[in-house]
Amino acid sequence: MQSRPKITVVGAGNVGASVAQYTVEKELGDVVLVDVIEGMPQGKSLDLAQTGPIHGYDSQLTGSNTYDATAGSDIVIITAGLARKPGMTRDDLLFKNAEIVGAVVDQVASRSPQAILILVTNPLDAMVQLAWKKSGFPHQRVIGMAGVLDSARFRTFIARELDVSVENVSAFVLGGHGDSMVPLPRYSTVAGIPITDLLSPDRIEGLVTRTANGGAEIVNLLKSGSAYYAPAASVVEMVEAILKDKKKILPCAAYLDGQYGVRGLYVGVPVKLGRRGVEQIVEITLTSDEQAAFDKSVAAVRELVDKLKL
Ligand SMILES: NC(=O)c1ccc[n+]([C@@H]2O[C@H](COP(=O)([O-])OP(=O)(O)OC[C@H]3O[C@@H](n4cnc5c(N)ncnc54)[C@H](O)[C@@H]3O)[C@@H](O)[C@H]2O)c1
């Protein structure tokens, strides 16, 4: 009999394997890793299971190339797809990854009809919209990971700039995951003090630009593949908020039904995450400049969604 939550991770590559690792290290549940590469999810699962005695976790790990082992999952995380290569935009990935994500959703949704889906595959916002459509799940149970990562990047740069603990820094980001994302400095704080009181507009602009290009900076350094430690940690923060019903407010790609002036589209906004998934969209009033930047980001997301005819 299974009493621990069941968490499926589809795509056992860099992000997926790290998600599995952090999930069992926190003992959030048992993990099923699925990938198309034969033997790979099985091998990584066994390796991670053998880390249990050393790190002190009892979570079960299973690897598979098929989906039967995923049945009855509480959460399904989808990282399957291609990662960006240098010079490749997230948009280049659109059609290839849509095909992969669509097929994965078909497999998982029928076997885990009560699951919460967390999408990671890029281009993120369009993939979440696709997964929501394909699964037929209520939109509260289909969520995209991007904002937690983008705000972690912004927090890192702010902490370094001011030489303070990352734990003192909160950051606020809105919009789609991509170059048009919208960090909000006046809601980004150090020990409660807005960074607009601590840094010059020029310095803030520098940090904002670096955050918006945060993914590309790492792609260019790695030469092959893209970031995965912080992306995986971001997913696991969402998993923990859901499974522990923390009602934690985190920036996620969520379905907007009129909020922020947007209807029928997944975009990054602050949401309350709990056992039912997205339990509330947190709305704030934007200045006209912020609203204009948000609208531009929304337009970029809508363009991709339109290309997929969703
Ligand atoms: N949302 C974000 O903030 C964010 C952050 C980092 C990465 N990503 C995206 O996550 C995805 C994965 O990144 P990665 O670094 O782990 O890439 P990766 O190449 O290391 O892993 C992807 C894995 O997916 C597998 N796969 C491909 N097709 C599959 C299918 N049909 N079924 C099951 N598995 C399949 C591949 O075999 C591979 O192991 C990419 O699209 C990347 O752009 C998003």
The ligand as an SDF file (V2000), in Angstrom:
LIG
                    3D

 44 48  0  0  0  0  0  0  0  0999 V2000
   10.5440   26.8310  -17.3880 N   0  0  0  0  0  0  0  0  0  0  0  0
   11.8060   27.0810  -17.1080 C   0  0  0  0  0  0  0  0  0  0  0  0
   12.1110   28.0320  -16.4110 O   0  0  0  0  0  0  0  0  0  0  0  0
   12.8720   26.1520  -17.6220 C   0  0  0  0  0  0  0  0  0  0  0  0
   14.1420   26.1340  -17.0310 C   0  0  0  0  0  0  0  0  0  0  0  0
   15.0880   25.2210  -17.5010 C   0  0  0  0  0  0  0  0  0  0  0  0
   14.7770   24.3580  -18.5580 C   0  0  0  0  0  0  0  0  0  0  0  0
   13.5480   24.4370  -19.1220 N   0  0  0  0  0  0  0  0  0  0  0  0
   13.1590   23.5520  -20.2350 C   0  0  0  0  0  0  0  0  0  0  0  0
   12.9970   22.2310  -19.7150 O   0  0  0  0  0  0  0  0  0  0  0  0
   13.2140   21.2900  -20.7570 C   0  0  0  0  0  0  0  0  0  0  0  0
   14.2110   20.2330  -20.2860 C   0  0  0  0  0  0  0  0  0  0  0  0
   15.4780   20.7900  -20.0670 O   0  0  0  0  0  0  0  0  0  0  0  0
   16.7260   19.8480  -19.6840 P   0  0  0  0  0  0  0  0  0  0  0  0
   17.8790   20.7300  -19.4560 O   0  0  0  0  0  0  0  0  0  0  0  0
   16.3280   18.8780  -18.6370 O   0  0  0  0  0  0  0  0  0  0  0  0
   16.9080   19.0660  -21.0650 O   0  0  0  0  0  0  0  0  0  0  0  0
   17.5310   17.6030  -21.2610 P   0  0  0  0  0  0  0  0  0  0  0  0
   17.7870   17.4760  -22.7090 O   0  0  0  0  0  0  0  0  0  0  0  0
   18.6350   17.3680  -20.3120 O   0  0  0  0  0  0  0  0  0  0  0  0
   16.3170   16.6220  -20.8610 O   0  0  0  0  0  0  0  0  0  0  0  0
   15.1600   16.4880  -21.5930 C   0  0  0  0  0  0  0  0  0  0  0  0
   14.7960   15.0200  -21.5680 C   0  0  0  0  0  0  0  0  0  0  0  0
   13.5200   14.8450  -22.2000 O   0  0  0  0  0  0  0  0  0  0  0  0
   13.5520   13.5630  -22.7890 C   0  0  0  0  0  0  0  0  0  0  0  0
   12.4920   13.4160  -23.7580 N   0  0  0  0  0  0  0  0  0  0  0  0
   12.4290   13.8730  -25.0320 C   0  0  0  0  0  0  0  0  0  0  0  0
   11.2750   13.5000  -25.6070 N   0  0  0  0  0  0  0  0  0  0  0  0
   10.5870   12.7970  -24.6760 C   0  0  0  0  0  0  0  0  0  0  0  0
    9.3300   12.1560  -24.6720 C   0  0  0  0  0  0  0  0  0  0  0  0
    8.5420   12.1690  -25.7620 N   0  0  0  0  0  0  0  0  0  0  0  0
    8.9320   11.5120  -23.5470 N   0  0  0  0  0  0  0  0  0  0  0  0
    9.7270   11.4830  -22.4650 C   0  0  0  0  0  0  0  0  0  0  0  0
   10.9330   12.0870  -22.4070 N   0  0  0  0  0  0  0  0  0  0  0  0
   11.3580   12.7390  -23.4940 C   0  0  0  0  0  0  0  0  0  0  0  0
   14.9360   13.4780  -23.3980 C   0  0  0  0  0  0  0  0  0  0  0  0
   15.3040   12.1330  -23.6710 O   0  0  0  0  0  0  0  0  0  0  0  0
   15.7760   14.1110  -22.3020 C   0  0  0  0  0  0  0  0  0  0  0  0
   16.3120   13.1440  -21.4160 O   0  0  0  0  0  0  0  0  0  0  0  0
   13.6850   22.1110  -21.9580 C   0  0  0  0  0  0  0  0  0  0  0  0
   12.5800   22.3860  -22.8040 O   0  0  0  0  0  0  0  0  0  0  0  0
   14.1830   23.4000  -21.3360 C   0  0  0  0  0  0  0  0  0  0  0  0
   14.1440   24.4850  -22.2330 O   0  0  0  0  0  0  0  0  0  0  0  0
   12.5980   25.3100  -18.6830 C   0  0  0  0  0  0  0  0  0  0  0  0
  1  2  1  0
  2  3  2  0
  2  4  1  0
  4  5  1  0
  4 44  2  0
  5  6  2  0
  6  7  1  0
  7  8  2  0
  8  9  1  0
  8 44  1  0
  9 10  1  0
  9 42  1  0
 10 11  1  0
 11 12  1  0
 11 40  1  0
 12 13  1  0
 13 14  1  0
 14 15  2  0
 14 16  1  0
 14 17  1  0
 17 18  1  0
 18 19  2  0
 18 20  1  0
 18 21  1  0
 21 22  1  0
 22 23  1  0
 23 24  1  0
 23 38  1  0
 24 25  1  0
 25 26  1  0
 25 36  1  0
 26 27  1  0
 26 35  1  0
 27 28  2  0
 28 29  1  0
 29 30  1  0
 29 35  2  0
 30 31  1  0
 30 32  2  0
 32 33  1  0
 33 34  2  0
 34 35  1  0
 36 37  1  0
 36 38  1  0
 38 39  1  0
 40 41  1  0
 40 42  1  0
 42 43  1  0
M  CHG  2   8   1  16  -1
M  END
$$$$
